[in-house]
């Protein structure tokens, strides 16, 4: 704006003579110096109209930038009297008048700015917002809607306008005897639509906070279950992630408990897509269907022991929970059904084919039995049907985990007992005990969470000869992961995983190191 003004002034040699130093100070935002110089006698005594118009405009802008709005308004009006035709003048005058609450005059000058097509978007917004402050809601809505209809309006401004229209409708709803119903059915959905216009913006964050305030104001307890726990969002959730990993000892995917490493390394990529939506009933029951699709591809396309691990999984799931209170604190029962279909390159033909399908039912509870954090107890039943009948198996899994909350992070202790029976090959049946400890440190760096995990799975075989040959196998793993949140939708994590399988059977001993980077987008 300043450069355009200076060019127009300097184009006239009459103005250029003697004002170069003032133009330079103005361009460098040295407004106090501009005011001081223009108030010197040599600049005050010149009386030709064009010069007075320019001088008054420069003084008006300088005083406005120094937040001396009353003097700024005086000089802007003097500039107009002296026929100053700078396009910016009405917009600048409107802003100065708005700053000292001269709202009607401010609206008129923003309208003048629109007439000469200067900062139409910003001027229209000011008119709408000032009318909103004056509680002239029809006029405010009129100008917000003009912003929404204008094809040149930026997406950021459209989000703000949509948000403000929703707030105006909220004020109107407050004057009715159906305010709570209107807010629930119309206002809140409009606010969620405003978020979806530009989900990553700071305005979207403000809308999120405003939604919480509105729910509290109208006693819409849908943000909490009857047990006091936060209500799961009923918005549709979509997620996409891409993982790139390097494994220095790719494990054979032969679906046997005695799987060993290949002593071969490879990169692999894993793409995951998931979608879910929660349905809440009477603030007590929550039904959440989910669907996930995962595809894994190894980079080594020449070694059959490697690329035979290429696979994809299709996993629909339904989770049902019932909210209740335990020791006057939030608790829940849960029931889960998961179906998993896998296709893998079982014939090493670079063609993924049906490998297995499984059904899993879980039943459990999560409750605050200890003050340190919630305890979860569950029992699962799994059944696997394979392309090869000898691999068919069923499992019963009992698990318990305990959360321990500390000021310096969160610990999660897990114990899991798994009894797996191979229907057509009893020599493969196993019992396993899994012990795991996880430590989470949110905020180790800004927007960054550290996760460290240590686990040991002890495996024994039901078959006497198999058990004697392999002994009590131990599969030890250690992982460390950094999770960085970029914004409300985007995050990434970097993870290192170490695995060491220990067995009396030398062929089953192996170690593996895996390093991965994963980018996640959730909407």
Order of alpha helices (4+ residues) and beta strands (2+ residues): alpha-alpha-alpha-alpha-alpha-alpha-alpha-alpha-alpha-alpha-alpha-alpha-alpha-alpha-alpha-beta-beta-beta-alpha-beta-beta-beta-beta-beta-beta-beta-beta-alpha-beta-beta-beta
